[in-house]
Amino acid sequence: MQKSCLECGEKIVGRVDKKFCSDYCRNAHHNNLNKDRKNLVRNVNNQLRKNYRILEEFNPNEKTTISKNKLLARGFNFEYITSIYTTKTGKVYYFVYDQGYLPLENGIYALVKRN
């Protein structure tokens, strides 16, 4: 019984349990299966990376303050964070990996780095 490649339909030569005619077809098949999920993950990771670079750029000395407008002007997206830390006094810090921010009053944010 002749088997055909799951990706391109070509005749498969070789082992009995082989599903693809080449590494190219095997990779293309699996990439096509995971394309939708990968786009979502790729977009979220890109935004997290961008947020991290912005926080790191504005916070070189591990502690500073900045206005919300400056963060937004650089493309910071407040919807993408990796963790939240609440202190005993009830202050809520939002982190992108080890770079974080604390909303203060009048659109000012305290930037911190977690060690």
N, C-alpha and C positions, 0 to 999 in steps of 0.2 A: 504494500500500500504506500503510495507516494504522499508525503506530507508537504504542505506549502507554508511559506513564511507568514507569520501572523501580521507582519507590517506591509510587505510589498507583494506577497502572493507567489513569489518565485519558488521553484522546486528546491527542497532542502536535501543536501547531500551530507552524509556523515552519521553521527550517532542517532540512535533510534528515538531518543527522547528530546532531540533538538527542536526548538520552536522557531528560531530565526535563522536566516541564511548568512547573516554577518553581524559583527559587533555594531555596525552603523544602524542596521534595522532594529536590533535589540534596544539600543539607546534611544532611537527615535520613537519606538513604540512606548517605552516607559516615560519618556518626556511628554508625549502626547497625553498619556493617561493622567499625569500629574500637573498638567499645564494650569488649570484653573486654580487649584490650591496653591501652587507655587507663585502665581501672580499676586495673590492676596498676601502671602507671607513676604514676598519680595517687597511689595509696596509698604507694608508695615515696618519691616526692617530698615528700609530706606528712610522713612520718616523718623524712626527712633535714632538712626545714625545722624541725621541732620539735626535733630533736637540736641543730641549729645555734643556735636561739634559746636553748636551755638552756645550752649551753657559753658563748655570748656573754654571757648574764646573769650567770653565775657567774665569768666571767673578763674583767672590764672593763679591767684594767690589763695585759693580755697575758701574765701569768704568776701562777699561784696554785695552791693545793692544795685538794682537797675530798674528802669521803668518798663512797664508792660509793652508800651509802644515800641521801644527799641527791640525787644524780643520779637514782637510781631513783624516789625519792619525787616528783620533778617529771615523771616519765614518760620519762626517757632510755632509749633502746633501743640496747644495745651491738652489736646485729647490723647496724645501718645506719651505714656509714661510706663515705667517698668515696675515701680513699687510705690507704696505710700507708707509713711512712718508717722505715727501719732505719738507726741511726747506725753509725759505724765501730766503736764499742765494743759494739754488739749490742743497744742499747736500741731498742724498737719503739714508735713513736708512731702513734696512730690518728687520722686527720683526717676532719672533716666540713667540706669546703671548706677554709677557712684556720684554723678552730678545731680544736685537737687535744688529745689527752690521752695521758698515759703512765702505765700502771699501776705503782704503787709497792708497798710492802708494807702488810699489814694493812688492805686495802680502801681505801687512799688513792690518789688520782689527782692527778697534776700536770697542770694545764691550761695550754696554751700557745697562742699565736697566731703563725702563720707569716706573715712579711712578704714 
